[in-house]
Amino acid sequence: MNRPSPYVRRRWLGREIRRLREEHGVTGESIARAVGFPRQQLSALENGHLGPDIDLVSGICDYLAVGVNRRTAIMDAAADGWARGWWAADAERMGIRQAIYADLESGTRTIVEYAMTLIPGLLQTPAFADARLRSDPARHGDRFDPAAAVTARTRRQSQVLAAGGPRYDAVIDEIAIRRRAADPAVVAEQLQHVVTVCVNHPSVTVQVLPLEASIRGHSAPRSAYSIYRYRDPQGLQAVAVDTLTHDVIHTEPGELAPYLNLHSRLKAAALSPESSIRLLRAAAENLTPTEGVSV
């Protein structure tokens, strides 16, 4: 978890290169010609595409006479952008979308989530995760393997919960707790697992947002999202917004602000961690069959 997210580092690098150009009043075409690289390659760099060319980045720094400290930060980001995390080799089998989340979780200081309809992946049991991953096979590619996806999710969880891992803070909508998104026994085990994680890991906080909660400003969240804050010197942040078909990832400061503001309102409206644990326990007990009674 210590290596910074390659995706987020590439996005920062692209913004920094574009900022350098603008500060010096240089067009992309002219600087590409000056350093001997195609304009399309510079565009790929500024857009944060995979594998920033180290020679191109170094050439730009030379051409614009970038200072030592700034150059070091830029070259470090270029090196980080080339990194291939454990998720890259098995992305298709574990699911491309999950591989993106594994990338975003790398090197985080804090992970903050709002879960609207399902228990967050970082808190899911293998049985619950397997049930959900198999529920909609059309969402996955031909090489997708549910077993590999569950294994990958377990690995992501272990890294978040490991010593020195990030602080994890989730607001879970009561809808996600009441909905039977799997067999009742599986859901009951899942809810109890969330309680166990909270009790055993001080770095984890879960708050339930009640259905009747009054959110300041009558805010109404429209989708689930995850907010990531990183340990890198630039203090980078990212937001991943969950949609039906793909995930929208924001790294521009102006794009993050609305989510940070919304999350503070959701936390204020949610139950306390202690009350949330009581609600989760009660919900799990209601789903647990008793002798002679079928659920």
N, C-alpha and C positions, 0 to 999 in steps of 0.2 A: 504493500500500500504506500510505500515511501516515494516511489518514482512518480513524478507529476503526470497527470493525464496527457498523453501525447496529443489527443485531439484539441484540448483546451490550449496547450502550449503552441500548437500550430496556428490556432486562431489568433492568439496574442501576437505571435511573430508576424503574421500577415498584417495586422493592424499597425504594428510598430514600423514595418517597412513602408507601409503607405503613409504613415505619419512623417517619417523621415523625408520621403519624396516631397510631401506638401510643404514641410518646413523649408526645404531648399528650393522650392518652386520648380521641381524637375518633373517632366512627364514620364509615364511608364515607358513609352516608346524610346525616348532619348536615353534614359538610364540603362535600359536593356541593351541598346546599341553600344553604349559606352563600355559596358562590362562584358560584351560579347556573348549575350544569351538571347534566345528568341523572346519576343514580347509575350507569347503565350505562357512561357515558363515563369516569367515574372508574375503574370496574372494568377497562375496556379499557386504561387508562393503567397501572394497577397490574399487569396481566397482560402488559405489554410488547407490546401489539398495535401494528400499523403506524401511524405518524403521530401522535405525542403532540401534543395540542392545546396550543400555546404559551401561550395565554391561560389555559387551565385550570391549567397548571403554575405560571404566574406568580401566579394568584389564590390558589392553595394556599400559595405562599411568603409572599404578603402576609398572608393570614389567620392563618398560624401564626407570623408575625414571624421568618422564618428569617434567620439571620445572613448577612452579606455573602459570606463565603467559601463557605459551604455552598450559598447561593443560586446563586452563580456556577457551581459544579460541577453543580448540578441543571439550570440553564438551558442550560449547554453540552451536557449529555447529551440534553436535549430537542431541541436543534438538530441534534445528531448523529443522533438517532433518525429525523429526517425525511429524511436524506440518501438519495439513490438512486444506488447505485454503477453501474458500467458493466454489471453483470450483470442489472440489473433489467429493462431494455428488451427483452432477448432471452432471458428466463428459460425460456420454454416451449420454444424451439428448442434451447437448450443443455442443457435438462433442469432441472427445478425443484430436484432434489437437488444438482446441481452448482452451481446459482446460490446455494444456501444455503452451500455450502462456500466459494465465492468471497467471500461476505459475511463469513463467519467468519475468513477469511484476511486481511481488510483491517485494516491498522493493527497487525499482530502484531509482537511482539519475538522470539518463538520459536514454532516449530511442531514438535511432537513427535508421532510416529505409531507405532502398531503395526499392521503389515499381516499378516493371518493367511493368506489364500489367494491374494492377487493383489499384484503390484507396486503401490505407492501411485500414485494418479493424478498427483501432483506429480512423479513420476519416469518416467511412461509416455511412450514414443515415440508419434508420430502413428499408426503402423501398428498397434501393440499396442492403443492406445486405441480405434481404429476397430474392430478385431476384437472387443474386449470390448463396446463399445457396441452393436454389431449382433448380438451373441450372444443377447440376450434382449429382443426388441422389445416384449414384453408389459409390461415394467417402465416403459415410457415413454408419454407422452401422444400424442395425435393429431398435434400440431404439432412433435413432436420431430424434429430433423434431425441425423443423426450427424456430418455435415460441420461444422455449426455447433458441435456439442458438442466435436469435436476442436480446432477453432479456439479455443474458449473455454478448453479445458484448456491449450493451448499458451500462451495469454495469462496464465493463472494461474501457470504455471511460470516464465515470463519475469519476472513481478513478484517472485516469491520469490527468484529467482537474481540479480536486479538489484542493483547497488551500493546499499547502505543497506537491503537487504531483510532479512527475519528470518533468524535461525539456524534451520536445518532439521535435525532429528535423527530418523532412522527406525530402528526395529527391524523387520526383515523375517523372518518365519518361513521356515524352509527349505522348507516345503510350497509357499510361493508361488514359490520358485525352481525347484523340481523339477517342479511341475505344468505341463503343456503347455497353457496357457490360450489358445493361438493356434497358428498354423502354426509348426513348429520353427524355421524361419529367422527368423520374426518374433520369437519368444521369444529366440533367440540374440542378435539385434540389440538387443533390449530389455535383456538382462542386461549386454551390453557398454556400453550407454548409461548404465546406473547407475554402472558403473565410471568412465566418462569424466566424468560429472557430479561424482563424488566427488573425482577427481584434479584437476579444473579449478576447483572451487569450494570453498575452505576453509570456507565457511559451512555446508557440507553434510556430515553424518556418517551413514553407514549401517552397521548391525551386523546380522549374520545370526544368528538364534536356531536352533541346530541341533536336529534332531529328538530327539537323545539328551540334550539339555541338561537338567541338574538345576536347577530353579528353586527358590530358597529358599522354604521353607514348602510345597513341592509345589504352588505356585500354577499354575493352568491358565487362561490367558486364554480367554474365551468368545466374544469378538468383536473385530473390528478397531475401533480408535478413534483419534481425533486430539485432541491437547491444545494449546490456544492460550493464549499469554500476550501481553498487549497493552501498548502504550506509553503508554496513558492515565494520568492522575494517580492514578486509583484502583487501578492495577495489576490490572485485571480478568483473569479466566481463564475458559475455557470448555472443555468436552469434548463432542465429537460421536462418538456410538457408532453404528457401521454395522450395520444389520440388513437382512434381506431386502427388506422393503417400505418402510421409511422410516428416517430418522436421528433418534436420540434426542439432544437437546442439553441439557446440564446447565450451569448457570451459578451455582448456589448453592454456596458454599464446601464445605459438608458433602457435597455430591454429587460434588465433584471429588476429594476426598482419597483414596478407594479407588483411583482410576485413577492418581494420582500415585504412590501406594505400589506398585501393581502394576508400573508402568513402571520404577521403580528396580530392582525384582527382575528384570525381563526384561533390562534393560541389563547387569546384573551377570552374568547367565547367558549372554548372547550372546557371540559371537566378537568379538575386537578389530576395529576398523575395517580394519586391515591384513590380518588373516586373512580377514575378510569379502570384501575385494576379491579375494584369491586364490581363494576359493571361487566367487565370481561369475564370474571369468575362466574357471576350469576348467569350470564348468557351461555357459558360452557356447560354449566350444571343443567340448564333447561334443555340442552340438546343431548345430554348423557342419559341413555336408557336405564331405567331402574328394573329390578327383577320383576318379571311378570307383566311389564308394560312395554309395548313396542313404540318406537318413535316414528 
